[in-house]
Amino acid sequence: MDKLKRVLSGNEEDDEETNIISQFRDQTTLSWSTRVKCFIGCFIIGLLLTLLGSFALFLGGVKLFAVFYTLGNVVSIASTCFLVGPVNQFKKMFAATRAIATILVISSFILTLLAALLWKKPALALICIIIQSCAMTWYSISYIPYARDAVKKAVTACVV
C-alpha cells in the first residue's frame, strides 16, 4: 500500500535513491571491532613512525626526524577517525573548545615540514618540533574533561 502511495504521489524515485544510498552506507560501514582494530593499527603505525624519527635524530638527520615525527603525529590523529568517523572528527577538532589547539597543531605540522624540507634550517625544525609536541599535548588533553584547567592550575602553582 505504501509503495502505491509513493508511485501515485511521484516519490518513487526518491525512495529508490534513498535505498541506493542506504545500501551503499551499509556496505561501507565498519563494525565496531573492525574500527577498534584499525584505530589500534593506525595508532601503532603513528608511534612507530615517531620512534623511527627519533632514531633518525640520533643518526644525525634532523630532516628525517622532522618528517617522520610529524608524519607519526598526523597518522596518530588520523587514527581516531576510525573510532568516531572523519566528519565527527573534524567537528570535534574545530569545536569552540579546541579550535585554537587544532590550528596550533596543524600550523606546527606545516612549519616543521617547511623548516626541515624547504628552508633547510635544522635548529628551526627542532624548535618547531618542540612547539609541535606542546601543541599535541594541549590538543590531546582537550579531550579529557577539566584536564586543561588542572594543567593551568598546576603550571600557575609552579610558576607563582
MARBA-3410 file (N, C-alpha, C, O; in Angstrom, 1 decimal):
160
0.8,-1.2,0.0,0.0,0.0,0.0,0.9,1.3,0.0,0.6,2.2,-0.7 ~ 2.0,1.2,0.8,2.9,2.4,0.8,3.5,2.6,-0.5,3.7,3.8,-0.9 ~ 3.9,1.5,-1.2,4.5,1.7,-2.5,3.5,2.3,-3.5,3.9,3.2,-4.3 ~ 2.3,1.9,-3.4,1.3,2.5,-4.3,1.1,4.0,-4.0,1.0,4.8,-5.0 ~ 1.1,4.4,-2.8,1.1,5.8,-2.4,2.3,6.6,-3.0,2.1,7.7,-3.5
3.5,6.0,-2.9,4.7,6.7,-3.4,4.6,6.8,-4.9,5.0,7.8,-5.5 ~ 4.1,5.8,-5.6,4.0,5.8,-7.1,3.0,6.9,-7.5,3.3,7.7,-8.4 ~ 1.9,6.9,-6.8,0.8,7.9,-7.1,1.3,9.3,-6.8,0.8,10.3,-7.5 ~ 2.0,9.5,-5.8,2.5,10.8,-5.4,3.7,11.3,-6.1,4.1,12.4,-6.0 ~ 4.4,10.3,-6.9,5.6,10.7,-7.6,6.8,10.6,-6.8,7.9,11.2,-7.3
6.8,10.0,-5.7,8.0,9.9,-4.8,8.8,8.6,-5.0,9.6,8.2,-4.2 ~ 8.5,7.9,-6.1,9.1,6.6,-6.3,10.6,6.7,-6.5,11.4,5.9,-6.0 ~ 11.1,7.7,-7.2,12.5,7.8,-7.5,13.2,8.2,-6.2,14.4,7.7,-6.0 ~ 12.7,9.0,-5.4,13.3,9.4,-4.1,13.5,8.2,-3.3,14.6,8.1,-2.6 ~ 12.6,7.3,-3.3,12.7,6.1,-2.5,13.8,5.2,-3.0,14.6,4.6,-2.2
13.9,5.1,-4.3,15.0,4.3,-4.9,16.3,4.9,-4.6,17.3,4.2,-4.3 ~ 16.5,6.2,-4.7,17.7,6.9,-4.4,18.1,6.7,-2.9,19.2,6.4,-2.6 ~ 17.1,6.8,-2.1,17.3,6.6,-0.6,17.8,5.1,-0.4,18.7,4.9,0.4 ~ 17.2,4.2,-1.1,17.6,2.8,-0.9,19.0,2.6,-1.4,19.8,1.8,-0.8 ~ 19.4,3.2,-2.5,20.7,3.0,-3.0,21.7,3.6,-2.0,22.8,3.1,-1.8
21.4,4.8,-1.5,22.3,5.5,-0.5,22.4,4.6,0.7,23.5,4.4,1.2 ~ 21.3,4.1,1.2,21.3,3.3,2.4,22.1,2.0,2.2,22.8,1.5,3.1 ~ 21.9,1.4,1.0,22.7,0.2,0.7,24.2,0.5,0.6,25.0,-0.3,1.2 ~ 24.5,1.6,0.0,26.0,2.0,0.0,26.5,2.2,1.4,27.6,1.8,1.7 ~ 25.7,2.9,2.2,26.2,3.2,3.6,26.3,1.9,4.4,27.3,1.8,5.1
25.4,1.0,4.2,25.5,-0.3,4.9,26.7,-1.1,4.4,27.3,-1.8,5.2 ~ 27.1,-1.0,3.1,28.2,-1.7,2.6,29.6,-1.1,3.0,30.6,-1.9,3.2 ~ 29.6,0.1,3.3,30.9,0.8,3.6,31.0,1.1,5.1,32.1,1.6,5.5 ~ 30.1,0.7,5.9,30.2,0.9,7.4,31.0,-0.2,8.0,30.8,-1.4,7.7 ~ 31.9,0.1,8.9,32.8,-0.8,9.6,32.1,-1.3,10.9,31.4,-0.5,11.5
32.3,-2.5,11.3,31.8,-2.9,12.6,32.7,-2.3,13.7,33.8,-1.8,13.4 ~ 32.2,-2.3,14.9,32.9,-1.7,16.0,34.3,-2.4,16.2,35.2,-1.7,16.5 ~ 34.3,-3.7,16.1,35.6,-4.4,16.4,36.6,-4.1,15.3,37.8,-3.9,15.5 ~ 36.1,-3.9,14.0,37.0,-3.5,12.9,37.5,-2.1,13.1,38.7,-1.8,12.9 ~ 36.6,-1.2,13.6,37.0,0.2,13.9,38.1,0.2,14.9,39.1,0.9,14.8
37.9,-0.6,16.0,38.9,-0.6,17.1,40.3,-1.1,16.6,41.3,-0.6,16.9 ~ 40.2,-2.2,15.8,41.4,-2.8,15.3,42.2,-1.8,14.3,43.4,-1.7,14.4 ~ 41.4,-1.1,13.5,42.0,-0.2,12.6,42.6,1.0,13.4,43.7,1.5,13.0 ~ 41.9,1.5,14.4,42.4,2.5,15.3,43.7,2.1,15.9,44.7,2.8,15.8 ~ 43.8,0.9,16.5,45.0,0.5,17.2,46.1,0.3,16.2,47.2,0.7,16.4
45.8,-0.3,15.0,46.9,-0.4,14.0,47.4,0.9,13.5,48.6,1.0,13.4 ~ 46.5,1.8,13.2,46.9,3.1,12.7,47.7,3.9,13.8,48.7,4.6,13.5 ~ 47.3,3.8,15.1,47.9,4.5,16.1,49.3,3.9,16.4,50.3,4.6,16.6 ~ 49.5,2.6,16.2,50.8,1.9,16.4,51.7,2.3,15.3,52.9,2.6,15.5 ~ 51.2,2.4,14.0,52.0,2.9,12.9,52.5,4.3,13.2,53.6,4.6,12.9
51.6,5.2,13.7,52.0,6.5,14.1,53.1,6.6,15.1,54.0,7.3,15.0 ~ 53.0,5.7,16.1,54.0,5.6,17.1,55.3,5.1,16.6,56.4,5.6,16.9 ~ 55.3,4.1,15.7,56.5,3.6,15.1,57.2,4.6,14.2,58.4,4.7,14.2 ~ 56.4,5.4,13.5,56.9,6.5,12.6,57.6,7.5,13.5,58.7,8.0,13.2 ~ 57.0,7.8,14.7,57.6,8.8,15.6,58.9,8.2,16.2,59.9,9.0,16.2
58.9,7.0,16.5,60.1,6.3,17.0,61.2,6.3,16.0,62.4,6.5,16.3 ~ 60.8,6.0,14.8,61.8,5.9,13.6,62.4,7.3,13.5,63.6,7.4,13.2 ~ 61.6,8.4,13.6,62.1,9.7,13.5,63.1,10.0,14.6,64.1,10.7,14.4 ~ 62.8,9.5,15.8,63.7,9.7,17.0,65.1,9.0,16.7,66.1,9.5,17.0 ~ 65.0,7.8,16.1,66.3,7.1,15.8,67.0,7.9,14.7,68.3,8.0,14.7
66.3,8.5,13.8,67.0,9.3,12.7,67.7,10.5,13.3,68.7,10.9,12.8 ~ 67.1,11.1,14.4,67.7,12.2,15.1,69.1,11.8,15.6,70.1,12.6,15.6 ~ 69.2,10.6,16.2,70.4,10.2,16.8,71.4,9.8,15.7,72.7,9.9,16.0 ~ 71.0,9.5,14.5,71.9,9.3,13.4,72.3,10.6,12.7,73.1,10.6,11.8 ~ 71.8,11.7,13.2,72.2,13.0,12.7,71.3,13.6,11.6,71.7,14.6,11.0
70.2,13.0,11.4,69.3,13.5,10.3,68.1,14.3,10.9,67.1,13.7,11.1 ~ 68.3,15.6,11.0,67.2,16.4,11.5,66.0,16.4,10.6,64.9,16.4,10.9 ~ 66.4,16.4,9.3,65.3,16.4,8.2,64.5,15.2,8.4,63.2,15.3,8.4 ~ 65.1,14.0,8.4,64.3,12.8,8.6,63.5,12.7,9.9,62.4,12.3,9.9 ~ 64.2,13.2,10.9,63.5,13.3,12.2,62.2,14.1,12.1,61.2,13.7,12.6
62.3,15.3,11.5,61.2,16.2,11.4,60.0,15.5,10.6,58.9,15.6,11.0 ~ 60.4,14.9,9.5,59.4,14.3,8.6,58.7,13.1,9.3,57.5,13.1,9.3 ~ 59.5,12.2,9.9,58.9,11.0,10.5,58.1,11.4,11.8,57.1,10.8,12.0 ~ 58.7,12.3,12.5,58.0,12.7,13.8,56.6,13.4,13.4,55.6,13.0,14.0 ~ 56.6,14.3,12.4,55.4,14.9,12.0,54.4,13.9,11.4,53.2,13.9,11.7
54.9,13.1,10.5,54.1,12.1,9.9,53.5,11.1,10.9,52.3,10.7,10.8 ~ 54.2,10.8,11.9,53.7,9.9,13.0,52.6,10.6,13.8,51.6,9.9,14.1 ~ 52.7,11.9,14.1,51.7,12.6,14.8,50.4,12.7,13.9,49.3,12.6,14.4 ~ 50.6,13.0,12.6,49.4,13.1,11.7,48.7,11.7,11.7,47.5,11.7,11.7 ~ 49.4,10.6,11.5,48.8,9.3,11.5,48.1,9.0,12.8,47.0,8.4,12.8
48.7,9.4,13.9,48.1,9.1,15.2,46.8,9.9,15.4,45.8,9.3,15.9 ~ 46.7,11.1,14.9,45.5,11.9,15.0,44.5,11.3,14.0,43.3,11.2,14.3 ~ 44.9,10.9,12.8,44.0,10.3,11.8,43.4,9.0,12.3,42.4,8.6,11.9 ~ 44.1,8.3,13.2,43.6,7.0,13.7,42.3,7.2,14.4,41.5,6.2,14.4 ~ 42.1,8.3,15.0,40.8,8.5,15.8,39.6,8.6,14.8,38.5,8.5,15.3
39.9,8.8,13.5,38.8,8.8,12.6,38.1,7.5,12.5,36.9,7.4,12.2 ~ 38.8,6.4,12.8,38.2,5.1,12.8,37.2,4.9,13.9,36.2,4.2,13.8 ~ 37.4,5.6,15.0,36.5,5.5,16.2,35.3,6.3,16.0,34.2,5.9,16.3 ~ 35.4,7.6,15.6,34.3,8.5,15.6,33.8,8.8,14.2,32.8,9.5,14.0 ~ 34.6,8.5,13.2,34.3,8.8,11.8,34.9,10.2,11.4,35.1,11.0,12.3
35.3,10.3,10.2,36.0,11.5,9.8,35.2,12.8,9.9,35.8,13.9,10.3 ~ 33.9,12.8,9.7,33.1,14.0,9.8,33.0,14.4,11.2,33.2,15.6,11.6 ~ 32.7,13.5,12.1,32.7,13.8,13.5,34.0,14.2,14.1,34.1,15.1,15.0 ~ 35.1,13.6,13.6,36.4,14.0,14.0,36.7,15.5,13.7,37.2,16.2,14.5 ~ 36.4,15.9,12.4,36.6,17.3,12.1,35.7,18.2,12.9,36.1,19.3,13.3
34.5,17.8,13.2,33.6,18.6,14.0,34.2,18.8,15.4,34.2,19.9,16.0 ~ 34.7,17.7,16.0,35.3,17.8,17.3,36.6,18.6,17.3,36.9,19.3,18.2 ~ 37.4,18.4,16.2,38.6,19.1,16.2,38.4,20.7,16.1,39.2,21.4,16.7 ~ 37.4,21.1,15.4,37.1,22.5,15.3,36.0,23.0,16.1,35.4,24.1,15.8 ~ 35.7,22.3,17.2,34.7,22.8,18.1,35.3,24.0,18.8,36.5,24.1,18.9
34.4,24.8,19.4,34.9,26.1,20.0,35.9,25.8,21.1,36.8,26.6,21.3 ~ 35.8,24.7,21.8,36.7,24.5,22.9,38.1,24.1,22.5,39.1,24.2,23.3 ~ 38.3,23.6,21.3,39.6,23.1,20.9,40.0,23.6,19.5,41.0,23.1,18.9 ~ 39.4,24.6,19.0,39.7,25.1,17.6,41.1,25.7,17.6,41.9,25.5,16.7 ~ 41.4,26.5,18.7,42.8,27.1,18.7,43.9,26.0,18.8,44.9,26.1,18.2
43.6,25.0,19.7,44.6,23.9,19.8,44.8,23.2,18.5,45.9,22.8,18.1 ~ 43.7,23.0,17.7,43.8,22.3,16.4,44.6,23.1,15.4,45.4,22.6,14.7 ~ 44.3,24.4,15.4,45.0,25.3,14.5,46.5,25.3,14.8,47.3,25.3,13.9 ~ 46.8,25.4,16.1,48.2,25.3,16.5,48.9,24.0,16.1,50.0,24.0,15.6 ~ 48.2,22.9,16.3,48.8,21.6,15.9,49.0,21.6,14.4,50.1,21.2,14.0
48.0,21.9,13.6,48.2,21.9,12.1,49.3,22.9,11.7,50.1,22.5,10.8 ~ 49.3,24.1,12.3,50.3,25.0,11.9,51.7,24.5,12.3,52.7,24.7,11.5 ~ 51.8,23.9,13.4,53.2,23.3,13.8,53.6,22.2,12.9,54.8,22.1,12.6 ~ 52.6,21.4,12.4,53.0,20.4,11.4,53.6,21.0,10.2,54.6,20.6,9.7 ~ 52.9,22.0,9.7,53.3,22.7,8.4,54.6,23.4,8.6,55.5,23.3,7.8
54.8,24.1,9.7,56.0,24.8,10.0,57.2,23.9,10.1,58.3,24.2,9.7 ~ 57.0,22.8,10.8,58.1,21.8,11.0,58.5,21.3,9.6,59.7,21.2,9.4 ~ 57.6,20.9,8.8,58.0,20.4,7.5,58.6,21.4,6.6,59.6,21.1,5.9 ~ 58.1,22.7,6.7,58.7,23.8,5.9,60.2,24.0,6.4,61.1,24.2,5.6 ~ 60.4,24.1,7.7,61.7,24.3,8.2,62.7,23.2,7.9,63.8,23.5,7.6
62.2,22.0,7.9,63.1,20.9,7.6,63.4,20.7,6.1,64.5,20.5,5.7 ~ 62.3,20.7,5.3,62.4,20.4,3.9,62.7,21.6,3.0,63.5,21.5,2.1 ~ 62.0,22.6,3.2,62.1,23.8,2.2,63.2,24.8,2.7,64.0,25.1,1.8 ~ 63.1,25.2,3.9,64.1,26.2,4.4,65.4,25.6,4.8,66.4,26.3,4.8 ~ 65.4,24.3,5.1,66.6,23.5,5.5,67.3,24.2,6.7,68.6,24.4,6.6
66.6,24.5,7.7,67.1,25.1,8.9,66.9,24.1,10.1,65.8,24.0,10.6 ~ 67.9,23.3,10.4,67.7,22.2,11.4,67.3,22.8,12.8,66.5,22.2,13.5 ~ 67.9,23.9,13.2,67.6,24.4,14.5,66.1,24.9,14.6,65.5,24.7,15.6 ~ 65.7,25.5,13.5,64.3,26.0,13.4,63.3,24.8,13.4,62.3,24.8,14.0 ~ 63.7,23.7,12.7,62.9,22.5,12.7,62.8,21.9,14.1,61.7,21.4,14.5
63.9,21.9,14.8,63.8,21.4,16.2,62.9,22.2,17.1,62.2,21.7,17.9 ~ 63.0,23.5,16.9,62.1,24.4,17.7,60.7,24.2,17.3,59.8,24.1,18.2 ~ 60.4,24.0,16.0,59.0,23.7,15.6,58.5,22.3,16.1,57.4,22.2,16.4 ~ 59.5,21.4,16.3,59.1,20.1,16.8,58.7,20.2,18.3,57.8,19.6,18.8 ~ 59.5,21.1,19.0,59.1,21.3,20.4,57.7,21.9,20.5,56.9,21.6,21.4
57.5,22.9,19.7,56.2,23.6,19.6,55.1,22.5,19.3,54.0,22.5,19.8 ~ 55.4,21.7,18.3,54.5,20.6,17.9,54.2,19.7,19.0,53.0,19.3,19.2 ~ 55.2,19.3,19.8,54.9,18.4,21.0,54.0,19.1,22.0,53.1,18.5,22.5 ~ 54.3,20.3,22.3,53.5,21.1,23.2,52.0,21.2,22.7,51.1,21.1,23.5 ~ 51.9,21.6,21.4,50.6,21.7,20.8,49.8,20.4,20.8,48.6,20.4,21.1
50.5,19.3,20.5,49.9,18.0,20.5,49.4,17.6,21.9,48.3,17.0,22.1 ~ 50.2,17.9,22.9,49.8,17.6,24.3,48.6,18.4,24.7,47.7,17.9,25.3 ~ 48.6,19.7,24.4,47.5,20.6,24.7,46.2,20.1,24.0,45.1,20.1,24.6 ~ 46.4,19.8,22.7,45.3,19.2,21.9,44.7,17.9,22.5,43.5,17.8,22.6 ~ 45.6,17.1,22.9,45.2,15.8,23.5,44.4,15.9,24.8,43.4,15.2,25.0
44.9,16.8,25.6,44.3,16.9,26.9,42.9,17.7,26.8,42.2,17.7,27.7 ~ 42.7,18.3,25.7,41.4,19.0,25.5,40.3,18.0,25.4,39.1,18.4,25.5 ~ 40.6,16.7,25.2,39.5,15.7,25.1,39.2,15.2,26.5,38.2,14.4,26.6 ~ 40.0,15.5,27.5,39.8,15.0,28.9,39.1,16.1,29.6,39.6,17.2,29.7 ~ 37.9,15.8,30.1,37.2,16.9,30.9,38.0,17.5,32.0,38.5,16.8,32.8
38.0,18.8,32.1,38.7,19.6,33.1,40.2,19.4,33.2,40.9,19.9,34.1 ~ 40.8,18.7,32.2,42.3,18.5,32.2,43.0,19.8,32.0,44.0,20.0,32.6 ~ 42.5,20.6,31.0,43.2,21.8,30.7,43.2,22.7,31.9,44.2,23.4,32.2 ~ 42.1,22.8,32.6,42.0,23.6,33.9,43.0,23.1,34.9,43.7,23.9,35.6 ~ 43.1,21.8,35.0,44.1,21.2,36.0,45.5,21.6,35.6,46.3,21.9,36.5
45.8,21.5,34.4,47.2,21.8,33.9,47.5,23.3,34.1,48.5,23.7,34.6 ~ 46.5,24.2,33.8,46.7,25.6,34.0,47.0,25.9,35.5,47.8,26.7,35.8 ~ 46.2,25.3,36.4,46.4,25.5,37.8,47.7,25.0,38.3,48.4,25.6,39.1 ~ 48.1,23.8,37.8,49.4,23.2,38.2,50.6,24.1,37.7,51.5,24.3,38.5 ~ 50.5,24.6,36.5,51.6,25.5,36.0,51.6,26.8,36.8,52.6,27.3,37.1
50.4,27.3,37.0,50.3,28.6,37.8,50.9,28.4,39.2,51.6,29.2,39.7 ~ 50.6,27.2,39.8,51.2,27.0,41.2,52.7,26.8,41.1,53.4,27.2,42.1 ~ 53.2,26.2,40.1,54.7,26.0,40.0,55.4,27.4,39.7,56.5,27.6,40.2 ~ 54.8,28.2,38.9,55.4,29.5,38.5,55.3,30.5,39.6,56.3,31.2,39.8 ~ 54.2,30.6,40.3,54.0,31.6,41.3,54.5,31.2,42.6,54.5,32.0,43.6
END
